[in-house]
Amino acid sequence: MNTNIDDQFCGKRVIVTGGLGFIGSALAQRLAGMGAQVTLVDSLIREYGGNLFNIEGLEGKVRVNISDVRDDHSMRYLIQGQDFLFNLAGQTSHTDSMQDPFTDLEINCYAQLSILEVCRKYNPAVKIVFASTRQIYGKPDYLPVDEKHLLRPVDVNGVNKVAGEQFHILYNNVYGIRACVLRLTNTIGPRMRIKDARQTFLGIWIRLLLEGKPFEVWGGEQLRDFTYVEDAVEAFLLAAASDAANGRIFNLGGDCVISLKALAEMLIEVNSGGHYDIRPFPPERKQIDIGDFYSDFTQISSALGWKPKVALREALSRTLAFYGRNLKHYV
Ligand SMILES: NC(=O)c1ccc[n+]([C@@H]2O[C@H](COP(=O)([O-])OP(=O)(O)OC[C@H]3O[C@@H](n4cnc5c(N)ncnc54)[C@H](O)[C@@H]3O)[C@@H](O)[C@H]2O)c1
């Protein structure tokens, strides 16, 4: 399957918004290796996940454009002539979206519509894959959560991500601009933001662990699933390469379901040492916590043949090894 996928992107013009971020840069590494002509667009807003070190080794192999997806003029210039658009730029902090809802609205909703308008007017032949999130389901009515589950976002970020994904599906259905949506669950791996708990709790756990400090587990009994970043990248490529994905929304998922406490223990085991403390949820987090969550990814398995390949323990081991070597670039 991989050989086939490689052929689909070799020599193709591919743009990745959010391309200096965690998942976007992993996509860039893979696409550059396939011989695609890659353009990465990223605003490098300081508090977000973009980091030039994420594309270390790709110098001269990808084009980098430091632009904001809210800038219509840049986006019009950059999107013209592209074969594929991986649309990953986003404000990803749930708490930030509550404190500054309008910035989240601008990036995750308004800018998404303007990107689609650029495609409609100047590049209707482009194929788009949009990165959405399982957060939009809210507190699950049943588990595992499939794509038919009611959407009940618990924060501003979730509402805007729903709008973002629905605009993509609308433009697919009304204008024939081939677009599809992946609803990502917790994605982990090298290059994730670990500076603080803004984006993901696992990031700060890893940082504190490697600095020899105890980390906090809030609650601990909540169940979660995790996708290794290379598996997520594979899903983006499969979705881009297949017309069977057009107009569709797919959950991604993980190879297992695990409580946060068990995850903390596995992390410490893989690291051969470390400590954690169980703490109650801080009130502002409790309000937007969704309890147990894990997703059903049958749809993408049957439509595109995707399933997670990297087991959680291996994912943690590769991630810790990466930060063991590169911690100074991420703190
Ligand atoms: N990592 C996860 O667990 C996860 C889970 C669900 C959904 N997602 C989605 O996947 C996408 C990528 O997430 P990630 O984990 O790689 O996060 P990330 O923060 O590492 O990457 C996002 C990138 O977008 C860039 N960006 C933000 N606003 C921008 C703007 N206005 N203009 C241009 N660039 C901008 C940031 O600088 C950053 O490099 C996001 O859309 C996110 O909502 C991620």
The ligand as a Gaussian input file, in Angstrom:
#p B3LYP/6-31G(d) Opt

LIG

0 1
 N       -2.364000      16.645000      18.356000
 C       -3.565000      16.178000      18.640000
 O       -3.728000      15.367000      19.567000
 C       -4.773000      16.637000      17.845000
 C       -6.013000      16.108000      18.201000
 C       -7.128000      16.515000      17.492000
 C       -7.018000      17.409000      16.452000
 N       -5.812000      17.913000      16.118000
 C       -5.769000      18.900000      15.020000
 O       -4.668000      18.656000      14.167000
 C       -4.137000      19.887000      13.685000
 C       -2.639000      19.924000      13.944000
 O       -2.438000      19.811000      15.339000
 P       -1.008000      19.654000      15.998000
 O       -1.161000      18.748000      17.150000
 O        0.011000      19.375000      14.963000
 O       -0.841000      21.115000      16.619000
 P        0.337000      22.169000      16.464000
 O       -0.008000      23.329000      17.307000
 O        1.659000      21.522000      16.681000
 O        0.218000      22.570000      14.938000
 C       -0.654000      23.566000      14.474000
 C        0.170000      24.518000      13.664000
 O       -0.691000      25.506000      13.127000
 C        0.005000      26.734000      13.163000
 N       -0.968000      27.819000      13.165000
 C       -1.827000      28.153000      14.153000
 N       -2.541000      29.230000      13.805000
 C       -2.124000      29.566000      12.561000
 C       -2.482000      30.594000      11.663000
 N       -3.407000      31.489000      12.009000
 N       -1.872000      30.650000      10.476000
 C       -0.921000      29.749000      10.145000
 N       -0.522000      28.757000      10.941000
 C       -1.122000      28.678000      12.147000
 C        0.798000      26.703000      14.454000
 O        1.883000      27.596000      14.442000
 C        1.233000      25.253000      14.492000
 O        2.496000      25.071000      13.894000
 C       -4.905000      21.002000      14.384000
 O       -5.853000      21.524000      13.496000
 C       -5.579000      20.310000      15.557000
 O       -6.819000      20.896000      15.891000
 C       -4.676000      17.550000      16.799000

